[in-house]
Amino acid sequence: MRVLGINAIFHDPAAALVVDGVTVAAAEEERFSRRKHGKRPVPFSAWELPELAARWCLEHAGIEAADLDAVAYSFDPALARPAADLGLHDPWDDLRQTFARTAPGFLGTALPGLDPALVHFVPHHVAHAASAGLAAPQEDADVLVLDGRGESASHLAGHYAGGVLETHASQRLPHSMGLLYEDVTQHLGFLRSSDEYKVMALASHGTPRFAELRDLVRTTGDGGFRTPEIAWSSMVKARAAHEPLTQDHADLAASVQLRLEEVLLELATWLHGRTGSDVLTLAGGVALNCVANTRLLDESPYREVWVQPAAGDAGTALGGALHLASTGGDTVRPMPGADLGRGWTDDEIEARLRTAKLPYERPDDVAEAVAECLAQDGIVAWFQGRSEFGPRALGHRSLLAHPGRAANLERLNDVKGREQFRPVAPMVRIERVADLFSRGPERSPYMLFVHDVQKHWRDRIPAVVHVDGTARVQTVDPDDEPLVARMLAGFERRTGLPVVVNTSLNTAGRPMVDDPRDAFECFGSAPVDLLAIGPFVVRRPVRT
């Protein structure tokens, strides 16, 4: 079967293509439109058809819309209820549901040749679940989905066996761990449904002193939970975006983060008691919380925890396609990696460089050229291979720097124009992980867990050590990422450090770089010393 998956309902519009059970392509619309999370003026900020991403997926596979066997739309309006009936305050919900019901017609217009009758509605949380349970390397596994909301629920707990999902529990709205975290994100002056990762980072600077959250937010013993409306202002005064952060704000973030971790552990323990499975897979926006993921790995009954790298709503495009492929009889294969987006040949990149009239060179080995620049404390924009699907830069669209200079954290945050309390991450070859890090998985290619940095290494790689002594590590397997591994080895030969700083190649408020032109614009506007794009490098002119 040739199945196109579409997410176009809440945020993070995306498309994915699965052919004969194999994930061929997946991309978020923001990489094409350059609107982060698909944001537009209300009400259109809540939904946007991923026309450009869908057309690219088809083009990449060399097929037309008329060649498709099915299209998965990751929301089922038949399951939705009016927002007021769910205890939600959403003035645009009726319009959103109308949009969803008419989406097949819109898709038929956007993708000429597509028969709207081929569009199938896949329940939102089933799509999330499939993006984890069917995409994971393990064939049979439990799955936990937690996000802001779906049609009328916010949570699914189930088990996959032989490609079939058995649901054990779900949680009806308005109770939602995702919406709870969104509420506190907004209360702390950040952008709701976008900046939740900032709350996670801020939490490490605080003390979880608001113990009343344990009485308010609680599990129910049957796989569900309760999240009543909370008067956040009774704990901490709301912060406007332009106002400074205080210790009270950090303490509130720490308190909410801790309660989230505890609730996830209780839900996972309950699910394991029903299934006895060794493996837990995670999806939904809450699964991007790498601190909580690590607690699940450390303290839950599961031996393994696997997280979908595009765990947010973008991942439902892939999950919806996998679900239809599986129910249609295909044997679904694990996703091959996160590098599922656009890529360019060396000739195409060189033509772009010439068109842009950028002075460039082709070194004998771009990995060694980058390692030398990093060893000299340069900042490198790294543009290699196909772009990543999901919010993490995983060695394809990255900003790289020397980890041994503590000032490089502030320097990179200045380059990106973001808050100074936010950490940057290390990438390390997999054979060196145990030498530098503890408490965390041996393999973490998608940067979705945290590790403790060994004490004797903290002073040697201070730029990547968070205030709590942890780091969000990306492990690099030379078999999967030979170019990145070669660059890391070259850097270690020069410096004795097996780690390089890795953060996403973008500036604040902008989507991650995707196209060579995006890379040229970012390089031209930010204080970056070297652009490594394919086998070529562009150097910042030295002023005399």
RAGI-V196515 format. One record per run of one state. SS is the DSSP state (h for helix, s for strand, l for the rest). FROM is the first residue (numbers start at 1). TO is the last residue. If there is no record, write none. Layout:
ss | from | to
SS | FROM | TO
SS | FROM | TO
This chain:
ss | from | to
l | 1 | 1
s | 2 | 7
l | 8 | 13
s | 14 | 19
l | 20 | 21
s | 22 | 28
l | 29 | 29
h | 30 | 33
l | 34 | 35
h | 36 | 38
l | 39 | 43
h | 44 | 46
l | 47 | 50
h | 51 | 61
l | 62 | 64
h | 65 | 67
l | 68 | 69
s | 70 | 73
l | 74 | 76
h | 77 | 79
l | 80 | 82
h | 83 | 86
l | 87 | 92
h | 93 | 110
l | 111 | 115
h | 116 | 118
s | 119 | 121
l | 122 | 123
h | 124 | 133
l | 134 | 140
s | 141 | 146
l | 147 | 152
s | 153 | 161
l | 162 | 163
s | 164 | 172
l | 173 | 176
h | 177 | 187
l | 188 | 195
h | 196 | 203
l | 204 | 212
h | 213 | 216
s | 217 | 219
l | 220 | 224
s | 225 | 227
l | 228 | 231
h | 232 | 234
l | 235 | 246
h | 247 | 275
l | 276 | 278
s | 279 | 283
l | 284 | 284
h | 285 | 288
l | 289 | 289
h | 290 | 299
l | 300 | 303
s | 304 | 307
l | 308 | 314
h | 315 | 327
l | 328 | 345
h | 346 | 355
l | 356 | 360
s | 361 | 361
l | 362 | 365
h | 366 | 375
l | 376 | 379
s | 380 | 383
l | 384 | 396
s | 397 | 401
l | 402 | 406
h | 407 | 416
l | 417 | 424
s | 425 | 429
h | 430 | 436
s | 437 | 438
l | 439 | 450
s | 451 | 453
l | 454 | 454
h | 455 | 458
l | 459 | 461
h | 462 | 464
l | 465 | 469
s | 470 | 471
l | 472 | 473
s | 474 | 476
l | 477 | 481
h | 482 | 495
l | 496 | 498
s | 499 | 504
l | 505 | 515
h | 516 | 525
l | 526 | 529
s | 530 | 533
l | 534 | 535
s | 536 | 539
l | 540 | 544
